[in-house]
């Protein structure tokens, strides 16, 4: 680590979170530790942590060292590391091939085990890769720039280390496997490889928790929890343990654009924690100084209480949810980023892409889409179903609510 990254942190607090720590970490210690970890992972020196780059390798090495300091055991195929190689086909209609042989991009998952001598294991995961200098997936328009990904997903990765520091001091009836995934930004490559090449028996896995973009807790303290329908054990306790006063925004489905999906598809209960998208998403402005570190600590404490509350339960039952097979398929896009934390009527716009149909029609961030064509929009699924009826070149009306007034515009896909 560069010395300047540590200059604002009390050195004594950092030392206390090493393997010599005699007791559970305080909130002050977790705050300092999370600042240290996010600042390192989201520093320019790591170049955006794109899979296969030197920055990704430095991040993986750093995480392995931190897991070792915390007294966790390596559970990769090479110490803490599980390497995988992805060969991308030239034909866009073919899928990438993920394995360990052949030419392609090589990434590494970082896997650590907290042994509680139990017959069940919880998996806690977060991806640590990001977009590097941008490229495909970037929403930045302009010159090439480092995409540091402090929220996406240095924030969730810091959660792995914070939860390891908390749970190592707890008496648990579950072991805990911590996995930092690579290749998430390219298509859940690391988690996909792990579930097909697990380093422990997946039959022993109780459930999986995923943290992806948990660093921008807003003033309303909105915390989305996806996957609550994947086990009947989840819903009854989420509000019960909410001593921080989060505005919980639960959703049922176990399928989403993050690594928990890989585990759900193996018939495992999953939860994904998320504080919402923002204007810096997939842009160079996603930097460490914009993270809500107090919010991070509250989320990590909440997740630790969830683990402890579920600990005495038998192995959790798995429930299938409405997922991708039920999701409408559409060939057009309005060019908006939905507000996934919005739980009111309609679909609220959290961002508008430049040069896309929504911007050309005059839609703005904060608009709530209440009608698309002849279809009234009550929620995200309704919006997706309505959108699936259109094809490129079609025109239709869109009605939005803006500052209490309804506005009608015409949009062409």
N, C-alpha and C positions, 0 to 999 in steps of 0.2 A: 504494500500500500504506500502511496505517496504521502510523505509526512504532512503536507498541507491539509489532507483530508481529515486528519485527526486533531487539528489544532483547536477545534471548538469543543472537543469532548473531554470530560474528566477522565484522565488516564486510569484512576483507581476504579472507576465504574467498568471500564473495559476489562481490566484485569479480573474483576470479580465474576465476570461471565465466562472465564476460562475454566478448565477442568478443576481448578483449585477452589471454585466457589463452594462454600459449605452449606448454603441454604438456598431456598427459592429466590429468584430475582425480584426485586421491587419494581414498581412502575418506573421509577427514575432510571434504574439500571436498564430496563427494557427499552426505554426511550433513547438512551444513549447508544445502546447496542444496535437498535434499528437504524438510527441516523448513520452510524458507522458503516453498516452493511449496505444500505441503499446508496450512500455517497460513493462507496467503492464501486459497486456494480454499475452505477449510472455515470461514472466519470468518463470524460472524453478519452482518457487513455485506453479504455476498453473498446472504443470504436463502435459502440452499439451492439456488441455481443451477437452478431449474426452467426448462425451455425457454420462451423468449419473454419472460422477465423481465429486469429491469435487472441482477440479479445474474448471470444467464447471459451477458449482453452484457459486463459487466465482466470476467468470467472469460475470455471469448473474447479480449477486447482484451489482457488480461494475458498470455495464452499467445502471442499474435502478437508482442508486444513481446519476450518471452523468446526465442522462436525467432529473431527478428531479431538480438538480442544475441549469440546463438550462431553467427551467420553463415549461417543457413539462408535459402533463397530461398522467396518466396511461391509457392504452387501452387494457390491457390483460384481462384475466378472474379472475385473482387474483392480483390486482394492476397492476404493469407493466408486470407480468408474465403470460404466457399461457403454462401450463404444458401439456405434452402428453406422452403417454406410447407406446412403440413399442414392440410387441411380435414377435420374430424371429422364424419361423418354423424350425423344424429339417430337413424337406424335402427341399433340395436346389431348387426344381422346384416350390415351393410355394413362394408367396410374403409375405413380412413382413406385419403384421396387425398394423395399426397406429390408436390409440384411446386414451381413458382415463381410461380404465378398464383392468383388467387382469394382469398377471405377465409379466415382461419384463424390458426394459430399459426406464427410465423416463428422458426426457429432458425438457428444458424450452425455449420457444421463449421469447424475451424481446421486448415489444411493447409500443411505446410512440407516443403521438398525439400533433401536433402543430396546434392549432385551429385558423383558419383565418376567421371563420364564413362564409364559402363558401359551395356551394352545390356539389363541386367536390373535390376529394382528390387524391393526388399523393402518391404513396408508394415508399419509398427509403429503400432498404434492403441490408443486407450483413450477411453472416454466421459467427458466432464467435467460433464455435467448431473446433477442429482439431483432430489429430490421437492419442493423449495421448502418450503412450510409443511405438507406432508403430503398429505392428500387420498387419492385412489385410489392404491393401492400401499403406503401406510403401514401399519405394524403397530402404530403408537402408539394407545393408548386413553387419551383424556383431552383436555385443552384443546389447541387449535391451537398448534404450536410449530415453530421452524425445524429442518429436517432437514439438517444441514450436510454429511453424506456424506463424512467424511474418508477412510474406507476405501472407500466406494462413491460416487465413485471418484476422489477427489482423489489417492489413492495411486497408481493406475495412470496418471493424468495426469502426476503428478510423474515417473513412469518415462519418459514421452516426452522430457521435458527432460533427465533424467539420461542417457538413452541417446544423445541427440543430442550431449551434452557429451563422452561417451566415444567414440562412433563417428566424430565429425568428425576425430579424430586418427588413425584407422585407415586403412591402405591397403586398400581393398576393391574387389572386382570386381563389386559390386552398388551401385547407388544406394539411398538409403533415403528413403521417403516417410513422414513422421510425420503422423498424422491424429488430432485430438481431436474426437470425435463428440458432437453434441448429440442430444437426443431418444431416447437409448437406453432410458431408463426408461419411455417411452411405447410402445415397440414397435420398437426398433432403427431409428427413423426416419432418423437421420443417416447411418448406414452403408448402409441400404437406398437412400437417395437417391444416395449417392456411387457405389455400384457400377453404378447405372443412368445416372449422369451423371458418369463419371470424368473427372478433370482430367489423366490420362495414360492411355495405351493399356493396358488390363488384360492384353493379350496379353504385355506386357513384364514383368508382375508374376511374381516367382519364388515367393514365399509370403507369408503374413500372420501377424503375431504380435499377439495381443490381451492386454492387461493389464486385468483387471477384479477389484477387491478383492484386492489383494496386500499390504495393510498390517497384517494381524494374524497374522503368522507365529507359530505356537504353540511351546511348549517342546519338542515333538517335531520341530520344524522341518519340518512336513508341507507339501509344495508340490504341489498338484494341477496336472497338465498335461493338458488336454483336446485332442483332435484328433491324437494321435500316430499314428493309423491313416490319416491323410489323405495321407501320403507315406511310402514305404519308407525314406527318408533320415533320418527323425527318431529312431526307436527306438534305433538302434545307438550314438548319441552322447550320449544324455541322461544316462546314468550315467557315461560316460567323462569328461564335463566337470564332474561334481558335486564340486568340491573343497570346497564349503561343508558337505558332509555333510547335505544336505536328504534328508528321507524323501519320495522322489518317489512320487506317486500318479497314475499315468498312466491315461488312458482313451482309447478308440479314436475315438469319434464326433466328427465335425466340426460337429455341430449342438448348440446349447445356448442358454441365455437371455442371450446377449451378442453383441457386434458381429461376432465372427469368423464367425458363422453366415451373414451376408450374403455374405461372401467365399467360404466353402465352397460355397454354392449357385451360385457362378460357376465352379465346378470349379477352385478354387485351394487348395493345401495351407494348413492353418491350425494354429496352436497358441494355446491360451488358458491363461494362468497365473492361479492363484487360490489364496488361502490359507484359504478356508473361510468359512462364515457364522458369526454370533455373535449374542449377545443384543441387540446394538445395531443389527442389520441393519434398515434402513428405519425407524429410530426416531431421535428427537432426540439420543440419546446417542452417536451415531457422530461423535465429536469428535477433533480433531487430537492431543490429549495422549494418546490411547489407541493411537496408531500405534506399531508396532515399527519404528523408523527404521533400526536396525542390520540388522534382517531385510530391510527394503526395499533397502538398499545391496547386500546379498548376492544378492538376486533380480535386481537390475539388472546386477550383475557376471555372474551366471549367464547371463542372456539375451544379454549382449554376447559372451560366449564362444561361445554357440550360434551367433550370427550369424557370428562369425569362423571357427568350425570349418566351417560350411557354405559359406563364401565361395568356396572353390576348386572346389566341386562344379559340375557342369553344372546347368542349370535343373531344379529338382526335379520328379519325376514326381508326378502327382496320383492318389490312390486314393479311390474312394467308400467310405464306411463305413456301417454300420447306423445309420440316423438316424431322423428323425421319421416317415418312412413305415413304419418297423418298430416304432415306439413304441406301446404299447397306449394306446387312448383310453378315458378313464374320466370318469364324470359325478359321482362323489362324491369326497370328500376326508376324511381322518382329522383334518386340521388340525394337521399336524406339519411341522417343517422338517427334512429329511433332513440327515445329516452326510455331505457329499460327499467328505470326506477319509478316511472310514472304509473300510478295505480288508479287514476281517474278514468272517466269515460273518454274514449277516443284514443288516438296515437299521437303523443307529443313529439315534436321534432327537436332533437338535441343538437343538430348540426346540418348544414346545407353545403353540398359539394359544388365547387365552382364549375360553371358551364354545363351543369346537368339540368334536366327538365324542371325540377323544383325551383332552382334559382332563376331560371329563365321565366318562370311563371310568377316570380315574386314572393315565393314562400320564405319564411324567416325562422331562425331558431326561436323556439318557444311556441310556435303555432301548434294548435291541436287539430289534427285531421279528424273530422267527424263525419265526412261523407266523401266517397270516391266513386264517381259515376253515379249510378242509381242506388248504391249500397251504403247504408248507414254503418259507420265504424264505431264499435263499442270498445274494442281492445286490439292488441297487437295481432292476434290470430285473425280477427275480422278484417284488419287492414291487409294482411297477407293473402287471404282468400279473395278479397276484392281485386288486389293487384294481379292475381294469377289469371284473371279473365282478359287481360289486355296483352297485345303483342306490339312489336316495334312499329311505329308509324301511326298508331291509334291516338286519338285525341279525346279528352273527356273533361268534365268539370270536377274540381276539388273544392270542398267547403271546409274552411278552417275557422277555429275560434282564436281571435287575437285580442287580448286585453278586453275580454268580455263581449266582443262584437263578432258576428259571423261575417266572413269574407269569402266570396266565390271567385275562383280563378279558373282559367282553362289551361290544361297541361297537355303537352304532346310528348309521347314516349319515343 
